[in-house]
Amino acid sequence: MIWDRIRRRGARPVEYKASAASRAARWPLGAVGGAAWTPRDVPALTRAGFLGNPIAFRAVKLIAEAAAAVPVLCQDAERRYETHPMLDLMRRPNAGQGGAELLEALYGQLLLTGNAYVEAVPGADEATLPLELHVLRSDRMSVVPGTTGWPEAFDYRVGSRTHRFEWTSDAPRPVCHIRSFHPQDDHYGLSPLRAAATALDVHNAASAWSKGLLDNAARPSGAIVYRGEEGHGHLTQDQYERLQTELEAHHQGARNAGRPMLLEGGLDWRPMGFSPSDMEFQRTKEAAAREIATAFGVPPMMLGIPGEATYANYQEANRAFFRLTVLPLAGRVLAGVSDWLTEWAGEPAQLRPDPDGIPALSAEREAQWRRIGEADFLTDAEKRVLLGLPAEPGAAAT
């Protein structure tokens, strides 16, 4: 019954409001193998970067949560709306998510994969806005190019099951595809994780090395030298295996740190000091962390990376973060979503972030308002345009 409806390519009873892809999502994908260097595919990079690296995890969470918390405005060329169907839909996009939760998932998918997909659940009247919006997993979506090279459908695959979203030129798109810039791909965006993949591997390898060092009593390896008669000799196989077993059981790991070693006749312990390359290992890890933060556009100071003094203080770094990373991302995503929703509503309206509602930018916005307000050579209409405001009620649209 379920897959009969899927084979009808999205046809569903009007009263059934749910994501079409959610029916396919009940069958999870199998695990993908890894390698010494992380494979440059979306699932592997997500596991190594977001699930397995604290710097990339925090960078994605920081950007996505900050962008989702930015106030959203709805306006057209003439006025700004306090209430609007687009705003109502963004505040409550579906029964399982609020507006901030959906936007956080949308921004997170875009940051992790370079692509974000939003599905529209239509209502009884196709000339109105969708009843619900759902963010789809980017790693399960694939673009189906048409004869002209432009996408004509999207396939949502889970295991061996596929649901196709397709549309015609006279109907609104069922899926909104937002992608970041990729210079070598016509249909998919480039993820910051892909650009930072080498730094991710270096940082993860450094963490594994540090863990191995702690497991070995938090000190470099030493050598146990056996001196038999006349100053040389060899251990028997049984002696070697017994010595190895006792070392692993009684002298390795954090719980055995500092335990004295009792050596029998002929055995001598020679500790080894840190080499210069060992001393540089931590600096290599910190450099990799800064590269990861740079790829995402997050000031390293905000991620607690030591030795970072690019900004004079945390407040300046926070302003740069919102001005250079959060606002451009939120503006581009909201513009794409509002253009897509306009196809459904038929009435042009624009969703945009409200920089006046960001506390970190309050000083800059106050200075801008004062500077433009004191400019006597500008008309009121020109001042409103510079401040991002629509024309006054009753004025001609610009």
C-alpha positions as CSV (number, residue, x, y, z in Angstrom):
1,M,0.0,0.0,0.0
2,I,2.7,2.5,1.0
3,W,4.9,1.8,-2.0
4,D,1.9,1.9,-4.4
5,R,1.6,5.5,-3.4
6,I,5.3,6.1,-3.9
7,R,5.1,4.6,-7.4
8,R,2.4,7.1,-8.2
9,R,5.2,9.7,-7.7
10,G,4.0,11.6,-4.8
11,A,0.2,11.2,-5.2
12,R,-1.3,11.0,-1.7
13,P,-4.7,11.7,-0.1
14,V,-4.9,15.4,0.8
15,E,-5.7,14.7,4.5
16,Y,-2.4,12.8,4.9
17,K,0.2,15.4,5.9
18,A,3.7,13.9,6.1
19,S,7.0,14.0,4.4
20,A,6.9,11.6,1.4
21,A,10.6,10.7,2.0
22,S,9.8,9.7,5.6
23,R,8.3,6.4,4.4
24,A,11.5,5.5,2.7
25,A,13.6,6.5,5.7
26,R,12.5,3.5,7.7
27,W,15.2,1.3,6.1
28,P,18.6,2.7,7.1
29,L,21.7,2.6,4.9
30,G,24.5,0.1,5.6
31,A,27.8,1.3,7.0
32,V,30.5,2.5,4.6
33,G,34.1,1.3,5.2
34,G,36.9,3.7,6.0
35,A,40.6,4.0,5.1
36,A,43.8,5.5,6.4
37,W,42.8,8.8,4.7
38,T,39.1,9.5,5.1
39,P,37.2,8.9,1.8
40,R,36.0,12.1,0.3
41,D,32.4,11.1,0.2
42,V,29.6,12.7,2.3
43,P,28.9,9.8,4.8
44,A,32.6,9.3,5.5
45,L,33.4,13.0,5.9
46,T,30.3,13.4,8.2
47,R,31.5,10.6,10.4
48,A,35.1,11.8,10.6
49,G,34.3,15.5,10.7
50,F,31.0,16.0,12.6
51,L,30.7,12.8,14.6
52,G,34.4,12.3,15.3
53,N,36.0,15.7,15.5
54,P,35.2,18.2,18.2
55,I,36.5,21.3,16.3
56,A,34.3,20.6,13.2
57,F,31.4,19.6,15.4
58,R,31.5,22.8,17.4
59,A,32.0,24.9,14.2
60,V,28.9,23.4,12.5
61,K,26.8,23.7,15.7
62,L,27.9,27.3,16.3
63,I,27.1,28.5,12.8
64,A,23.8,26.5,12.5
65,E,22.5,27.5,15.9
66,A,23.5,31.2,15.5
67,A,21.9,31.4,12.0
68,A,18.7,29.7,13.1
69,A,18.4,32.2,16.0
70,V,18.6,35.2,13.7
71,P,15.2,37.0,13.5
72,V,13.4,36.5,10.1
73,L,11.7,39.4,8.4
74,C,9.1,39.2,5.6
75,Q,8.6,42.2,3.3
76,D,8.0,43.2,-0.3
77,A,8.9,46.3,-2.1
78,E,6.3,48.4,-0.4
79,R,5.9,47.2,3.2
80,R,7.1,45.0,6.0
81,Y,4.7,42.4,7.3
82,E,4.1,41.7,11.0
83,T,2.0,38.7,10.1
84,H,2.2,36.8,6.8
85,P,1.5,33.2,5.7
86,M,5.2,32.7,5.0
87,L,6.2,33.7,8.5
88,D,3.5,31.4,9.9
89,L,4.9,28.5,7.9
90,M,8.5,29.2,8.9
91,R,7.5,29.4,12.6
92,R,5.7,26.1,12.5
93,P,6.9,24.2,9.4
94,N,5.6,20.8,10.4
95,A,4.1,18.9,13.3
96,G,7.4,17.6,14.6
97,Q,9.6,20.7,14.4
98,G,9.6,24.4,15.2
99,G,11.0,27.0,12.9
100,A,14.4,27.2,14.7
101,E,14.8,23.5,14.6
102,L,14.0,23.2,10.9
103,L,16.4,26.1,10.1
104,E,19.2,24.5,12.2
105,A,18.8,21.3,10.3
106,L,18.8,23.1,7.0
107,Y,21.9,25.1,7.8
108,G,23.6,22.0,9.2
109,Q,23.0,20.0,6.1
110,L,24.4,22.8,4.0
111,L,27.5,23.1,6.1
112,L,28.1,19.3,6.2
113,T,27.4,18.4,2.6
114,G,27.3,21.6,0.6
115,N,23.7,20.9,-0.2
116,A,20.3,21.4,1.5
117,Y,16.9,20.1,0.4
118,V,13.5,21.2,1.7
119,E,10.4,19.2,0.7
120,A,7.0,20.8,0.4
121,V,3.8,18.9,1.4
122,P,1.0,20.5,-0.7
123,G,-2.4,21.3,0.5
124,A,-5.8,20.9,-1.2
125,D,-5.3,24.1,-3.2
126,E,-2.1,24.0,-5.1
127,A,-2.2,27.8,-5.5
128,T,-1.5,28.3,-1.8
129,L,1.6,27.8,0.3
130,P,2.5,24.2,1.3
131,L,1.0,22.7,4.4
132,E,4.3,21.5,5.8
133,L,8.1,21.8,5.1
134,H,10.6,19.0,5.8
135,V,14.4,19.0,5.6
136,L,15.6,16.0,3.7
137,R,19.0,14.3,4.3
138,S,21.4,15.5,1.6
139,D,23.4,12.2,1.5
140,R,20.2,10.4,0.3
141,M,19.3,12.9,-2.5
142,S,20.6,12.8,-6.1
143,V,19.9,15.2,-8.9
144,V,18.3,13.9,-12.1
145,P,19.4,16.2,-15.0
146,G,17.1,16.8,-17.9
147,T,18.0,16.9,-21.6
148,T,18.9,20.6,-21.2
149,G,21.3,19.9,-18.3
150,W,19.0,21.5,-15.7
151,P,17.6,19.3,-13.0
152,E,14.2,17.9,-13.7
153,A,13.8,15.6,-10.7
154,F,15.4,14.5,-7.5
155,D,15.7,10.9,-6.3
156,Y,15.6,10.1,-2.6
157,R,17.3,6.8,-2.0
158,V,17.4,4.6,1.1
159,G,18.9,1.2,0.4
160,S,17.2,-0.3,-2.6
161,R,14.1,2.0,-2.3
162,T,13.8,5.2,-4.2
163,H,11.2,8.0,-4.2
164,R,11.3,10.5,-7.1
165,F,10.4,14.1,-6.8
166,E,9.7,15.5,-10.2
167,W,7.8,18.5,-11.6
168,T,6.8,20.3,-14.7
169,S,7.4,23.8,-15.8
170,D,3.8,24.9,-15.0
171,A,3.9,23.6,-11.4
172,P,5.9,24.7,-8.4
173,R,8.9,22.7,-7.4
174,P,8.3,20.1,-4.8
175,V,11.8,20.4,-3.5
176,C,14.0,23.4,-2.9
177,H,17.6,22.7,-3.5
178,I,20.1,25.1,-1.9
179,R,23.8,24.5,-2.6
180,S,27.1,26.2,-1.9
181,F,29.4,27.3,-4.7
182,H,31.4,24.5,-6.4
183,P,33.7,25.4,-9.2
184,Q,33.8,21.9,-10.8
185,D,30.2,20.6,-10.3
186,D,27.1,21.7,-12.1
187,H,24.6,20.2,-9.7
188,Y,26.1,19.8,-6.2
189,G,27.7,22.2,-3.8
190,L,31.1,22.0,-2.1
191,S,31.1,21.3,1.7
192,P,33.6,23.0,4.0
193,L,34.3,19.5,5.3
194,R,35.7,18.6,1.9
195,A,38.0,21.6,1.9
196,A,39.2,20.8,5.4
197,A,39.5,17.0,5.0
198,T,43.3,16.8,5.2
199,A,43.3,19.0,8.4
200,L,40.5,16.8,9.8
201,D,42.6,13.6,9.3
202,V,45.7,15.3,10.8
203,H,43.7,16.5,13.9
204,N,42.0,13.1,14.4
205,A,45.3,11.2,14.0
206,A,46.9,13.6,16.6
207,S,44.1,12.9,19.0
208,A,44.5,9.1,18.5
209,W,48.3,9.5,19.1
210,S,47.6,11.4,22.4
211,K,45.2,8.7,23.5
212,G,47.8,6.0,22.7
213,L,50.3,8.0,24.7
214,L,47.9,8.1,27.7
215,D,47.3,4.4,27.4
216,N,51.0,3.8,27.7
217,A,51.4,5.6,31.1
218,A,51.5,9.1,29.4
219,R,55.2,8.8,28.6
220,P,57.3,7.9,25.6
221,S,58.2,4.3,25.0
222,G,61.4,2.9,26.6
223,A,63.5,-0.2,26.0
224,I,64.0,-3.3,28.1
225,V,67.5,-4.6,27.4
226,Y,68.4,-8.2,28.2
227,R,72.0,-8.9,29.1
228,G,72.9,-12.5,29.4
229,E,76.2,-14.0,30.3
230,E,79.2,-12.0,29.0
231,G,76.9,-9.0,28.2
232,H,74.8,-10.5,25.4
233,G,72.2,-13.1,24.9
234,H,68.6,-13.7,23.7
235,L,65.4,-14.4,25.5
236,T,63.6,-17.6,24.8
237,Q,60.2,-17.5,23.3
238,D,58.5,-18.4,26.6
239,Q,60.5,-15.7,28.4
240,Y,59.7,-13.1,25.8
241,E,55.9,-13.9,25.8
242,R,55.9,-13.8,29.7
243,L,57.6,-10.4,29.8
244,Q,55.2,-9.0,27.2
245,T,52.2,-10.3,29.1
246,E,53.4,-8.8,32.4
247,L,54.2,-5.4,30.8
248,E,50.7,-5.2,29.3
249,A,49.0,-6.3,32.5
250,H,50.9,-4.3,35.1
251,H,52.6,-1.4,33.5
252,Q,50.4,0.0,30.7
253,G,47.4,2.2,31.0
254,A,46.5,5.2,33.2
255,R,45.7,3.0,36.2
256,N,49.3,1.7,36.2
257,A,50.9,5.1,35.9
258,G,53.9,5.4,38.2
259,R,53.9,1.8,39.3
260,P,57.5,0.7,39.9
261,M,58.9,-2.0,37.6
262,L,60.5,-5.1,39.0
263,L,63.1,-6.6,36.7
264,E,64.7,-10.0,37.0
265,G,68.4,-10.6,36.5
266,G,69.8,-9.6,33.1
267,L,67.0,-7.1,32.3
268,D,67.6,-3.4,32.3
269,W,65.2,-0.5,31.6
270,R,66.3,2.4,29.5
271,P,63.8,5.2,29.2
272,M,63.7,7.2,26.0
273,G,63.1,11.0,26.0
274,F,60.8,13.0,23.7
275,S,62.3,13.7,20.3
276,P,61.9,17.1,18.7
277,S,59.2,15.7,16.4
278,D,57.3,14.5,19.5
279,M,57.4,18.0,20.9
280,E,56.0,19.5,17.7
281,F,53.1,17.1,17.6
282,Q,50.8,19.2,19.7
283,R,51.6,22.3,17.6
284,T,50.7,20.3,14.5
285,K,47.3,19.4,16.1
286,E,46.6,23.1,17.0
287,A,47.5,24.2,13.4
288,A,45.1,21.6,12.0
289,A,42.4,22.9,14.4
290,R,42.9,26.4,13.1
291,E,42.6,25.2,9.5
292,I,39.3,23.5,10.2
293,A,38.0,26.6,11.9
294,T,39.1,28.7,8.9
295,A,37.3,26.5,6.4
296,F,34.0,27.0,8.3
297,G,34.6,30.8,8.8
298,V,34.6,30.6,12.6
299,P,37.3,32.7,14.4
300,P,39.5,30.1,16.2
301,M,39.3,32.2,19.4
302,M,35.6,31.2,19.6
303,L,36.5,27.5,19.6
304,G,39.0,27.8,22.4
305,I,42.0,27.1,20.2
306,P,45.2,28.1,22.1
307,G,47.7,30.5,20.6
308,E,45.1,32.4,18.5
309,A,45.4,36.1,18.7
310,T,44.0,37.3,15.4
311,Y,41.3,39.4,17.0
312,A,41.9,41.8,19.9
313,N,39.2,40.3,22.0
314,Y,36.3,37.9,22.0
315,Q,33.7,40.6,21.4
316,E,35.5,41.6,18.1
317,A,35.7,38.0,17.0
318,N,32.0,37.5,17.7
319,R,31.1,40.5,15.6
320,A,33.3,39.3,12.7
321,F,31.7,35.8,13.0
322,F,28.1,37.2,12.6
323,R,29.1,39.8,10.0
324,L,31.2,37.5,7.8
325,T,29.7,34.0,8.3
326,V,26.3,33.9,9.9
327,L,24.5,36.8,8.1
328,P,25.7,35.9,4.5
329,L,24.7,32.3,5.1
330,A,21.2,33.2,6.6
331,G,20.6,35.8,3.8
332,R,21.4,33.3,1.0
333,V,19.3,30.5,2.4
334,L,16.3,32.6,3.3
335,A,16.4,34.2,-0.1
336,G,16.3,30.8,-1.8
337,V,13.5,29.6,0.4
338,S,11.4,32.7,-0.1
339,D,11.8,32.6,-3.9
340,W,10.7,28.9,-3.8
341,L,7.7,29.7,-1.6
342,T,6.7,32.5,-4.0
343,E,6.2,29.9,-6.7
344,W,3.6,28.3,-4.5
345,A,1.9,31.5,-3.2
346,G,2.0,33.4,-6.5
347,E,2.6,36.7,-4.6
348,P,6.2,38.0,-4.3
349,A,7.5,38.4,-0.8
350,Q,11.0,38.2,0.6
351,L,12.3,36.5,3.7
352,R,15.5,38.1,5.0
353,P,17.5,38.1,8.3
354,D,17.1,41.1,10.6
355,P,20.6,42.4,11.5
356,D,19.0,44.8,14.0
357,G,17.9,41.8,16.1
358,I,21.4,40.5,16.6
359,P,22.9,41.7,19.9
360,A,26.5,41.2,18.7
361,L,25.9,43.7,15.9
362,S,24.0,46.3,17.9
363,A,26.8,48.8,18.1
364,E,27.5,48.7,14.4
365,R,23.8,48.9,13.5
366,E,23.3,51.8,15.9
367,A,26.2,53.7,14.3
368,Q,24.8,53.0,10.8
369,W,21.3,54.2,11.7
370,R,22.7,57.4,13.2
371,R,25.1,58.0,10.3
372,I,22.3,57.6,7.7
373,G,19.7,59.5,9.7
374,E,22.1,62.5,10.0
375,A,22.8,62.6,6.2
376,D,20.8,65.6,5.2
377,F,21.5,65.2,1.5
378,L,19.5,61.9,1.4
379,T,15.7,61.8,1.0
380,D,13.7,59.7,3.4
381,A,13.1,57.1,0.7
382,E,16.8,56.8,0.0
383,K,17.5,56.4,3.7
384,R,15.0,53.5,3.9
385,V,16.6,51.8,1.0
386,L,20.1,52.0,2.6
387,L,18.7,50.6,5.8
388,G,17.1,47.7,4.0
389,L,13.5,48.9,4.7
390,P,10.7,48.8,2.2
391,A,9.1,52.0,0.8
392,E,6.7,53.8,3.1
393,P,3.0,52.8,2.9
394,G,1.4,54.4,-0.1
395,A,4.7,55.2,-1.7
396,A,5.6,53.9,-5.2
397,A,7.4,50.5,-5.2
398,T,11.1,50.6,-6.0
